[in-house]
Structures are given as structure tokens and as C-alpha cells.
Amino acid sequence: MATLSPLSFLATTKVSLCSPSNAPNCHRIAKVSCNASNNDIILGNRRDVLVGLGGLGAAAASFSYNPFATAEPVVPDVHGCNKPTLPAGAKPIACCPPNYENKEPIDYVIPNYETLRIRKPAHDYDDLEKYKKALNIMKSLPDDHPHSWTQQSRIHCAYCHNSYHQKGHTDVEMQVHFSWIFLPFHRWYLYFYERILGKLINDPTFAIPFWNWDAPEGMEIPAIFTDRRSPLYNDVRNQNHQPPTLVDLNWNRRTGVDTNGDVEANLATMYRQVYEVRRPICFYDKHFCAGDKPYSSRTGSGSIELVPHNTVHSWTGDKTQPNLEDMGALYSAARDPIFYAHHANIDIMWSIWKSFRRKDITNPDYQNASYVFYDENENLVQDKNIDAFDSKKLGYDYKQLDLPWLKAQPKPRRTKAQRNGRRVKKVNLPFTLKDKIVSTVVKRPKINRSQVEKDEKEESLVFSLQFDRTKHLKFDVLINEEEDYKWANPKYREFAGSFVNVSHAAQSSSDTETTLSIGITDLLEQLDADDEDSIVVTLVP
């Protein structure tokens, strides 16, 4: 059974401010966040999670770009594909695409789509028979066929478990999580999966369903995935989470038992993780350019990847398996047909977030990052991020649904008067967080900022982390809250966010760093804490 690793934390309180001129840049700085101090790289026992709290700073509105710098977009070296590095307990598998050794990928040309494929919610999906037929054909193909179920499911393994290295940097892993390529890679992945299924049944209008766990009517595992006679069924799931159990978008296993999800908390989670996130650096994840190690102080997951992406993966995985397989481990997640419905909803969140008129990333190192897939015609093709920014350009859209979480803004649990007077003792550093909560005081860079200042810069908490990436890890962050597990609930405004790791790859001795940035501008306003020169940050394992 998968177990949680102990968490160790080191906190510092040095603070610096970012402006648009010194905002994080792919080419010029050694650390993801310009809020972090020079001495917050933490060394220690890598069996634990080590955290450096860089204090509070203000993230600039967008990623900056230096046209005179020498950097390149990240590209996989398809000819250098190797066996994956897998976590303990995983059965050995090969994840490289078939017949790739003597092929050069060609640039993919997007067809001119006259009619859009419309993806519909899984609980109201009317193309089930087509989907079952297509999957049955896919699963009947030989394992070495590029359109086979085996090959489609292993794409995720190859890009997540050290099979690919970066072109021009043969000693550096290609990783599609924990950075700004997370969303566009998975959009391309689902695009070709959908196109191949349509090709197999000779129906170019075929569209896959999405699991809309962000709405009450979609918070159960959809029935189309629970029929044991269907090719959409997978028995390697958490059997305690079958319908009518509701998904817990902030699942933490803190009580040691499986509990039913809470609609109010789920909706508040979506409000916080999508609508309230205004800056690309907090939503998209951090930079990842050619030569960058995927586990370094430059990289880090954005809000949508951490929660609900990671939590739903872990919630769905089978707790009797060593790494919560299938969905709970990145190498095996795509073996479960529900993976594609889960990621289709993540894909929707990207489109929805941009519809709020959020600023996008214009850095060419992001735009020109690329991946290699087999297309529906069995061509080995290369695809760039920039061509995936608009789903309609790729010939598909989603059925329009209400977004109930837009009205689910979390409410403060206590008034300012009720929380005044609490004294927090100075924490002796470093410390290990295993089964207890730890709080510390963090100084703010400025109080009572104007609305113009808030629109320009997001006040953020910045953490530097080191951890065992083979372990399932989670901690929650509370602001100005009491030390009690029961208050670590997303429906309360004091809940700021979470760090969540899904088991992936084998642990190495030098690649376990990442960063976590949590925007708290709106939170401080709603807690009536704008005039306070410091805040209490509580870490809940």
C-alpha cells in the first residue's frame, strides 16, 4: 500500500519585491521566484520533504522575455528513448514508441476543420457506443502498433518517467509535469488519442467525454466507467470511491479512512484554484527551457496541476497497489480510460481560465516547446505549444455548462477580532513535520497596497521544496488560522492552498527540488488583513 512520507520544513523570512523589470525570466535568473532569498536552498535527508519559505513577495503580471538571451525551447530526443525509471513495486515495462529508431518526425499540419467535434460531460454522453467500439478496436491491435491501447497508454509513461531526454541535452530528462508545458502537452496528447479513435471507426466527428468533477452532477465517477462489461472499465481503482461516493478535490487521506467528498468544499476549491488565480506564473506552472532539469528551483507546479489534477489522480488510484496504480502513479495513469476524461476537464479549465481575460505567456521558449506523437495516419509528427493555444483550431470545443463554483467564494471562518491575540512561538530551524501542525510568522513586504498595485503584482507565498518524488505527499497552507487539522478545509477563506505530489519516477540523488507559489492578494483582503505587517502561516501535513 502506498504510504505518505514524513515532511521536513525549513523556513526563512527574508523578503524582496518583484517588479515587471525583474520578474522571473527563463534566461536570466537561477531561481524561479525573484522573491526567494539566496540562502533558501535547503539540504537535508531526501527521504523527507524539505521546505524553504521564502517569505512574501509580489509576482509580476506576466512572464518576461529577454530577446538577447541564448535559450531554446525544450524538445524531446526521440532517438534517445530509453527504458523508464519506475518507482518501487512497479513491474518493468518499455514506454518508447514503436519503430521510432529510423524515423525523423515531421512537422504536424493541422487539418482545416469545417465542423467542430463537441466534447460532452461523461454523465450525459450520447456517443458511448461509438467510444466502446473504438476502444475495443484499439485494444485488439498488436501491442507494437502505434494506435494500440498499449502504446497510447505508454505515451504518458515515456514523457513522465525519464524515457525521453532533451534534444541537445542527453543527460537532462524531458518531463511534462511541474512546469509551463503541462497544459499544452496534455492537450496534444488527448487530441491525437481522440483523432485515432475517430479514425478507427471512420468517424471524424467523434469526440471523447470529459469528467466534470467541478459540478455537483459530475462529482461521482461517471457510470460509463463503472460497467464491468465495458472497455471503459478498469478494476485498478479505489473500490471505496465508486458511486455514489463523491470525489474529494482536496483529498488528503489525513484521517486514514475514505470519506465522502463535500460539494461546498469542492466548489470552493475550484474558485480558489481557477478563478482567483490571476497570474500566469501561479496558474501555468514555472519555466522549463532546454537544459533545465525538471526538478530544480526553476520549476514548479501551477495551481491547476496541484489541485484538482494531482488530487483526483490520487483519489482515483487503487490504495491496495504499491504506488496507488493505475491513476495514482504517472507511469500507469493512462492505462485507465478515465484518465482521458479527467484530463479533458483539466483542458476545459485552461480554456475557462483564459476566458477570464487573464494574460497569457508570450515567451517564445514556451510557445515553441514541442513533442512527438504518432498521428491518426501513423505518421511520427512534431507539435508545438503555440498551435495548441486554441482548441477550436484543433477542431474541437466543449458543450457549454454552468460553472457553479464561480459563486463559491470561500468565507472567513473567524473575524479579525476573533483571531487577534494569538501568539506564535518562534520555530527552531530546521524541523520535521510528521504528524503535527507547525506555524510561523512571515513579514509582509508592504501593507495597504492600492488597487493599482494589486492589479500589477500578486502578493504570493513562495516555498522551495525538496522531496522524494516516488512518494505521495501533501500539505495544506493556512493563513491566520488556529493549529487544528479540522480547519484545513477549502471552504474557509483561511485555507490558502496545497502542495500535492503524485508518485512518479525513481528517486535520484540530485533532482528533487521544486517551488510552490500561492497567490494571496484576495485572501488577505477578505480576511481584513491588508493592514497587518505580518501573517501567521500554518503548515498542515
C-alpha positions in Angstrom: 0.0 0.0 0.0 1.3 3.5 -0.8 2.4 5.5 2.2 2.9 9.1 3.0 6.4 10.3 3.6 7.3 12.5 6.6 7.7 16.2 5.9 10.6 18.3 7.0 10.4 22.1 6.8 12.9 24.9 6.9 11.5 28.5 7.0 13.2 31.8 6.4 11.5 35.2 6.4 13.7 37.3 4.1 11.5 39.2 1.7 12.1 41.0 -1.6 9.7 42.6 -4.2 9.4 41.8 -7.8 8.6 44.3 -10.5 7.9 43.7 -14.2 11.6 44.6 -14.9 13.0 41.9 -12.7 10.2 39.3 -12.9 11.1 35.6 -13.3 12.8 35.1 -16.7 13.7 31.8 -18.4 17.1 33.1 -19.4 18.5 35.3 -16.6 17.8 34.0 -13.2 18.9 31.0 -11.3 15.7 30.6 -9.3 12.0 30.5 -10.3 11.0 33.2 -7.9 12.7 36.5 -7.5 11.0 36.6 -4.1 13.3 33.8 -2.8 16.5 34.7 -0.9 19.9 33.5 -1.9 20.2 31.1 1.0 16.9 29.2 0.9 18.2 26.2 -1.0 17.8 23.6 1.7 19.9 20.5 2.1 18.9 17.5 4.2 17.5 14.0 4.3 15.9 13.4 0.9 13.5 10.8 2.4 11.7 13.8 3.8 10.2 16.9 2.2 12.3 19.9 2.9 10.7 23.3 2.5 12.2 26.8 2.4 9.6 29.5 3.0 11.0 32.5 1.0 8.5 34.9 2.7 6.2 37.2 0.8 6.7 38.9 -2.4 4.8 40.3 -5.4 4.7 38.3 -8.6 4.6 40.3 -11.7 1.7 40.2 -14.1 3.3 38.0 -16.8 6.4 36.1 -17.7 9.0 38.4 -19.1 11.3 37.7 -22.1 14.8 38.8 -22.9 15.2 38.7 -26.7 19.1 38.9 -26.4 19.4 35.8 -24.2 20.5 32.5 -25.5 17.9 29.9 -24.6 16.0 27.3 -26.5 12.5 25.6 -26.2 12.5 22.2 -24.8 12.3 19.3 -27.3 12.4 15.5 -26.7 15.2 13.5 -28.3 13.0 10.8 -29.8 16.0 8.8 -31.0 17.4 8.6 -27.5 14.4 7.0 -25.9 15.3 4.6 -23.0 13.6 2.3 -20.5 11.7 4.3 -17.9 12.8 4.7 -14.3 9.9 3.5 -12.2 9.0 3.6 -8.5 9.5 0.6 -6.2 6.9 -2.1 -6.8 6.2 -1.2 -10.4 6.6 -4.0 -13.0 9.2 -3.3 -15.6 7.8 -2.0 -18.9 9.0 -0.4 -22.1 7.4 3.0 -22.9 9.2 4.2 -26.1 7.1 4.5 -29.2 7.3 1.6 -31.8 9.6 1.8 -34.9 11.0 5.2 -33.9 14.7 4.4 -34.3 14.9 5.2 -38.1 12.2 7.8 -38.4 12.5 11.5 -38.3 9.4 13.3 -37.0 7.8 15.7 -39.5 6.0 18.9 -38.6 2.3 18.3 -38.0 0.0 20.2 -40.3 -3.4 20.8 -38.6 -6.3 20.0 -40.9 -8.8 22.6 -41.9 -11.8 21.7 -39.7 -15.1 22.8 -41.0 -17.1 21.2 -38.2 -16.1 21.2 -34.6 -16.1 18.0 -32.5 -18.0 18.7 -29.3 -16.8 17.0 -26.1 -19.7 16.4 -23.7 -19.8 15.6 -20.0 -19.4 11.9 -19.2 -22.6 11.7 -17.1 -24.6 12.9 -20.2 -22.6 11.4 -23.0 -24.5 10.1 -26.0 -21.6 8.7 -28.0 -20.9 5.8 -25.6 -21.4 3.0 -28.2 -19.0 4.7 -30.6 -16.5 5.1 -27.8 -16.8 1.4 -26.8 -16.5 0.3 -30.4 -13.4 2.4 -30.9 -11.7 1.3 -27.7 -12.4 -2.4 -28.5 -10.7 -2.0 -31.8 -7.8 -0.1 -30.2 -7.4 -2.8 -27.6 -7.4 -5.5 -30.3 -4.4 -4.0 -32.1 -1.0 -5.6 -31.6 1.0 -4.0 -28.8 3.6 -2.7 -31.2 1.0 -0.9 -33.4 1.3 2.9 -32.8 -2.5 3.1 -32.4 -2.8 0.3 -29.9 -4.1 0.8 -26.4 -0.7 -0.3 -25.0 1.1 2.3 -27.0 -1.4 5.1 -26.2 -1.2 4.4 -22.5 2.6 4.3 -22.6 3.0 7.8 -24.1 2.4 9.2 -20.6 5.0 6.9 -19.1 7.6 7.9 -21.7 7.2 11.6 -21.0 6.9 11.3 -17.3 9.5 8.6 -16.3 12.8 9.5 -17.8 12.4 7.6 -21.1 13.0 10.8 -23.1 15.8 13.2 -22.6 16.0 16.6 -24.1 17.4 17.1 -27.6 20.8 18.6 -27.3 21.0 17.8 -23.6 21.2 14.0 -23.4 21.8 14.0 -19.7 18.7 16.0 -18.9 15.2 14.4 -18.5 12.2 15.5 -20.6 9.3 15.9 -18.1 5.8 17.2 -19.0 4.8 18.0 -15.4 5.8 20.6 -12.9 6.3 23.4 -15.5 4.6 25.5 -18.0 4.4 22.7 -20.7 1.9 20.7 -18.5 -1.3 22.0 -20.2 -0.2 22.1 -23.9 1.4 18.7 -23.8 -1.8 17.1 -22.4 -3.9 18.9 -24.9 -1.9 17.5 -27.8 -2.0 14.0 -26.1 -5.8 14.0 -25.9 -6.1 15.5 -29.4 -4.3 12.6 -31.1 -6.0 10.0 -28.8 -9.3 11.4 -30.0 -8.3 11.6 -33.6 -7.0 8.0 -33.6 -10.3 6.7 -32.0 -12.3 8.5 -34.7 -10.0 7.0 -37.4 -10.6 3.5 -36.1 -14.4 3.8 -36.5 -14.2 6.0 -39.6 -15.9 8.9 -37.8 -14.0 12.2 -37.9 -16.7 13.9 -35.7 -16.1 11.5 -32.8 -15.3 13.3 -29.5 -14.3 11.9 -26.1 -16.2 12.8 -23.0 -15.0 14.9 -20.0 -15.4 14.1 -16.3 -16.8 17.4 -15.0 -15.9 16.9 -11.3 -16.2 20.6 -10.9 -20.0 20.5 -10.8 -22.3 18.6 -8.4 -23.9 16.4 -11.1 -20.4 15.2 -12.2 -18.7 14.6 -8.8 -19.1 10.9 -8.9 -17.1 8.6 -11.1 -19.3 8.6 -14.2 -21.4 5.5 -14.7 -19.9 4.8 -18.2 -16.6 3.9 -16.4 -18.1 1.6 -13.9 -19.7 -1.1 -16.2 -17.5 -4.2 -15.8 -18.5 -5.4 -19.3 -17.3 -2.2 -20.9 -13.8 -1.4 -22.3 -14.0 1.8 -20.3 -13.9 -0.1 -17.1 -10.7 -0.6 -15.1 -10.6 -2.6 -11.9 -7.4 -1.0 -10.6 -9.2 1.9 -8.9 -10.0 2.7 -5.3 -13.1 0.5 -4.7 -14.2 2.7 -1.8 -14.6 5.6 -4.2 -17.2 4.1 -6.5 -20.6 5.8 -6.9 -22.4 7.2 -5.1 -19.2 8.4 -3.3 -18.4 12.0 -4.3 -14.9 13.0 -5.4 -12.8 15.0 -2.9 -11.0 17.5 -4.9 -8.7 18.3 -1.9 -8.2 14.6 -0.9 -5.6 14.1 1.7 -6.2 10.8 3.4 -5.5 12.7 6.7 -8.0 10.7 8.7 -6.7 7.4 7.4 -10.2 6.5 6.1 -12.1 7.2 2.9 -14.8 9.8 3.3 -17.4 11.2 1.0 -16.5 14.4 -0.8 -18.1 17.7 0.2 -19.8 19.7 -2.6 -19.3 23.0 -0.9 -15.6 22.4 -0.3 -15.2 21.1 -3.9 -16.8 24.2 -5.4 -14.7 26.5 -3.1 -11.6 24.6 -4.3 -12.4 25.3 -7.9 -13.0 29.0 -7.2 -9.6 29.3 -5.5 -7.6 27.2 -8.0 -9.0 28.7 -11.2 -11.0 31.9 -10.9 -8.9 33.5 -8.2 -5.6 32.8 -9.8 -4.8 35.8 -11.9 -1.1 35.5 -12.8 0.3 33.0 -15.4 3.2 32.1 -13.1 0.7 30.8 -10.5 -1.7 29.1 -12.9 0.6 27.6 -15.7 3.5 26.4 -13.6 7.1 27.7 -13.9 9.6 27.9 -16.7 11.0 24.9 -18.4 13.6 25.5 -21.2 16.2 23.4 -23.0 18.8 22.3 -20.5 16.6 22.9 -17.4 16.4 20.0 -15.0 12.7 19.2 -14.4 13.2 19.1 -10.6 15.0 22.3 -9.8 14.5 25.6 -8.2 13.4 27.0 -11.6 10.5 24.6 -12.0 7.2 24.2 -10.1 3.6 23.2 -10.5 0.8 25.7 -11.0 -2.5 25.8 -9.2 -4.5 23.6 -11.6 -1.9 20.9 -11.7 -1.6 20.6 -7.9 -5.3 20.7 -7.2 -7.5 19.2 -8.6 -5.3 17.4 -11.1 -3.0 15.7 -8.7 -5.6 15.1 -6.0 -8.1 13.4 -8.5 -5.3 11.2 -9.7 -4.6 10.0 -6.2 -8.2 9.8 -5.2 -9.0 7.5 -8.1 -6.0 5.2 -7.8 -6.1 1.8 -6.0 -4.9 2.2 -2.5 -4.0 -1.6 -2.4 -1.3 -1.0 -5.0 2.2 0.0 -4.1 2.0 3.4 -5.8 -1.8 3.9 -6.0 -1.8 2.5 -9.5 -3.3 3.0 -12.0 -4.4 6.6 -11.8 -2.3 7.4 -8.7 1.0 6.9 -10.5 2.1 8.8 -13.5 3.6 5.8 -15.3 0.4 3.8 -15.1 -2.3 6.5 -15.1 -3.2 6.4 -18.8 -4.0 2.7 -18.5 -7.3 3.7 -17.0 -9.8 5.1 -19.6 -11.0 7.6 -17.0 -7.5 9.3 -17.3 -8.6 10.9 -20.6 -11.9 12.1 -19.3 -10.1 13.6 -16.2 -7.6 15.4 -18.4 -10.3 16.6 -20.8 -11.8 18.5 -17.8 -8.3 19.9 -16.9 -8.2 21.0 -20.6 -11.5 22.9 -20.2 -10.1 24.7 -17.1 -7.3 26.1 -19.3 -9.8 27.5 -21.8 -12.1 28.8 -19.0 -9.2 30.5 -17.2 -8.2 32.3 -20.4 -11.8 33.4 -20.9 -11.5 35.5 -17.8 -9.2 37.7 -19.8 -6.1 36.5 -18.0 -2.7 37.4 -19.5 -1.1 34.6 -21.5 2.5 33.6 -21.9 4.3 35.3 -24.8 7.8 33.9 -24.2 8.9 32.1 -27.4 10.7 29.4 -25.4 7.2 28.4 -24.1 5.5 28.9 -27.5 8.0 26.7 -29.4 8.3 23.8 -27.0 7.4 20.7 -28.8 6.5 17.0 -28.5 6.4 13.9 -30.7 3.4 11.7 -31.3 2.0 9.3 -33.9 -0.9 10.9 -35.6 -4.1 9.2 -36.8 -2.3 8.3 -40.1 0.6 6.6 -38.3 3.0 9.5 -39.1 5.5 10.4 -36.5 4.9 14.1 -36.0 6.2 17.0 -34.0 3.8 19.5 -32.5 4.4 22.9 -30.9 2.7 24.6 -28.0 1.8 27.6 -30.0 -0.5 25.5 -32.2 -2.5 24.2 -29.2 -3.5 27.5 -27.6 -7.0 27.5 -29.2 -8.9 24.2 -29.0 -11.1 25.3 -31.9 -8.0 25.5 -34.1 -7.6 21.8 -33.3 -11.2 21.1 -34.4 -12.9 20.7 -31.0 -14.8 22.5 -28.4 -16.8 21.6 -25.3 -20.5 21.6 -24.5 -21.2 24.8 -22.6 -22.2 24.2 -19.0 -22.9 26.3 -15.9 -19.9 27.0 -13.6 -21.4 26.8 -10.1 -18.0 27.4 -8.5 -18.0 31.0 -9.7 -20.4 31.7 -6.9 -18.4 29.7 -4.3 -16.0 32.2 -2.9 -14.7 30.9 0.4 -15.8 32.7 3.6 -13.7 33.6 6.6 -14.2 31.3 9.5 -13.4 34.0 12.0 -13.5 37.7 12.2 -10.4 39.8 12.7 -11.3 40.4 16.3 -11.7 36.7 17.0 -8.2 35.9 15.7 -6.3 38.8 17.4 -4.2 38.0 20.3 -2.8 34.6 19.1 0.9 34.3 19.8 3.0 32.1 17.7 6.3 30.8 19.1 9.5 31.1 17.0 10.2 27.9 15.2 13.6 26.2 15.7 15.0 25.5 12.3 15.2 23.1 10.7 12.2 21.0 11.9 10.4 17.8 10.7 6.7 17.9 10.2 5.4 14.4 10.5 2.1 14.2 12.4 1.8 17.7 13.8 1.0 21.1 12.5 3.6 23.9 12.6 3.0 27.6 12.4 5.4 30.5 11.8 5.2 34.3 11.3 6.1 35.8 8.0 6.7 39.5 7.4 4.9 41.2 4.5 6.7 43.5 2.1 4.1 46.2 2.2 0.7 46.9 3.8 -2.4 48.7 2.4 -1.4 48.4 -1.2 -3.5 50.3 -3.7 -5.8 48.6 -6.2 -3.4 49.6 -9.0 -0.5 47.9 -7.1 -2.6 44.8 -6.6 -3.6 44.7 -10.3 0.1 44.9 -11.3 1.5 42.5 -8.7 0.2 39.4 -7.0 1.3 39.1 -3.3 2.5 35.5 -3.0 3.8 33.0 -0.6 6.9 31.2 -2.1 8.2 27.9 -1.0 11.3 26.0 -2.1 10.8 22.2 -1.7 12.8 19.1 -1.8 11.1 15.7 -1.6 11.1 12.0 -2.6 9.2 12.1 -5.9 8.2 8.4 -5.6 6.0 9.2 -2.6 2.5 10.6 -2.4 2.9 13.8 -0.5 0.6 16.6 0.5 0.5 19.5 2.9 -2.0 22.4 3.2 -1.2 26.0 3.9 -3.4 28.1 6.2 -3.2 31.9 6.8 -4.0 33.4 10.2 -5.6 30.2 11.4 -5.5 28.0 14.5 -3.4 24.9 14.7 -6.1 22.3 14.1 -6.5 19.8 11.3 -10.2 20.3 11.1 -9.8 23.9 9.9 -7.7 22.7 6.8 -10.8 22.9 4.7 -11.0 24.7 1.3 -14.5 26.2 2.1 -12.8 28.5 4.7 -11.1 31.6 3.4 -8.1 31.0 5.7 -7.2 28.0 3.5 -4.6 29.3 1.1 -3.6 26.2 -1.0 -1.8 22.9 -1.1 1.3 21.1 -2.3 0.5 17.7 -3.8 2.8 15.1 -5.3 1.7 12.1 -7.4 4.2 9.2 -7.4 6.5 9.3 -10.4 9.9 8.1 -11.5 12.6 6.6 -9.3 14.3 8.8 -6.8 17.8 10.2 -7.7 20.2 12.0 -5.5 20.1 15.4 -7.2 16.8 16.2 -8.8 14.2 16.7 -6.1 13.8 20.4 -5.9 10.8 22.4 -6.9 8.9 25.6 -5.9 5.4 26.4 -4.8 3.9 29.9 -5.3 0.5 30.7 -3.7 -1.2 34.0 -4.5 -2.9 35.5 -1.5 -3.9 39.1 -2.5 -7.6 38.4 -2.5 -7.3 36.2 0.6 -5.7 38.9 2.7 -8.4 41.4 1.6 -11.2 39.1 2.6 -9.5 38.3 5.9 -9.3 42.0 6.6 -5.6 41.6 6.9 -4.4 44.2 4.4 -3.2 46.5 7.2 -1.2 43.8 9.0 2.6 43.8 8.6 2.9 40.1 9.2 0.8 36.9 8.8 0.8 33.6 10.5 1.5 30.7 8.1 0.4 27.3 9.2 1.5 24.1 7.5 -0.8 21.1 7.9 0.6 17.7 6.9 
